[in-house]
Amino acid sequence: MQQYPYNLPQVLTDEVFLLYGGQTGTSAPGQRQAAYLLAEEQVTEHLSAFVVPTIITGSARYMNGKMYSLEFGHVQNVLLAQLKTIQNTNPYTTKIYTGTAIINSSEYGYISIYNPAMYGVLQEVNVVYESGLATGTYTNPPVLAALTLAAQVNLNELDVSLSNEGTADIGIRQFSDQSYSEMRTKLGTTAFGNSAVAQRISRLIKKYRSKPSASFHR
């Protein structure tokens, strides 16, 4: 589980938010900044790739042969790969080797690590790498539209003037108002919620998703 590295939004601004149909209501600038940041974190979690190129240190999961899977996809560059091995158990000793990494699949975050001199039982692999959508991708309309919709949902919770019956963007299956009622289609759950808006956000950026959702802690 990674810690999300940003405290300020990297892509969304008031200008972009308004351009793509965002409604600010009576919100304060700080509330909008929080909504934008949350939206970018949610998109990162959904894609398992950062929105903007970001250098992180993370673990790699062994797959087969010399192949490993990184936590995030859309890998732009691998800066360092270290393999920690157990040399002895009594006394307990370990050693860290530096390997040579080759990107096998940038989109899915698959790399190969080579170190012919390594000895011992592999305990863990840590990799410093850059993950993120290319500039021309994260400024494309589908991505900006998805970020705006996600930010709107977040802002609706912070500003009472924007609130509606779908607080926290829950998926409403049944609705009744005076003499009118309707039953809606059951919707799936995403990093954005399980409402129709959440499904729309997911569809807009579906082609950029690299693997099942990552998770963050603060």
Stockholm file with secondary structure:
# STOCKHOLM 1.0

chainA/1-218         MQQYPYNLPQVLTDEVFLLYGGQTGTSAPGQRQAAYLLAEEQVTEHLSAFVVPTIITGSARYMNGKMYSLEFGHVQNVLLAQLKTIQNTNPYTTKIYTGTAIINSSEYGYISIYNPAMYGVLQEVNVVYESGLATGTYTNPPVLAALTLAAQVNLNELDVSLSNEGTADIGIRQFSDQSYSEMRTKLGTTAFGNSAVAQRISRLIKKYRSKPSASFHR
#=GR chainA/1-218 SS CEECCCSSCSSCCHHHHHHTTCCCTTCCHHHHHHHHHHHHHHHHHHHTSCSSCEEEEEEEEEEETTEEEESSCSEEEEEEEEEEEEEEETTEEEEEEEEEEEEEETTTTEEEEECTTCCSEEEEEEEEEEECCCHHHHTSHHHHHHHHHHHHHHHHHHCGGGCCSSGGGCCCCEEEETTEEEECCCCCCBTTBSSHHHHHHHHHTGGGCCSSCCCEEC
#=GC SS_cons         CEECCCSSCSSCCHHHHHHTTCCCTTCCHHHHHHHHHHHHHHHHHHHTSCSSCEEEEEEEEEEETTEEEESSCSEEEEEEEEEEEEEEETTEEEEEEEEEEEEEETTTTEEEEECTTCCSEEEEEEEEEEECCCHHHHTSHHHHHHHHHHHHHHHHHHCGGGCCSSGGGCCCCEEEETTEEEECCCCCCBTTBSSHHHHHHHHHTGGGCCSSCCCEEC
//
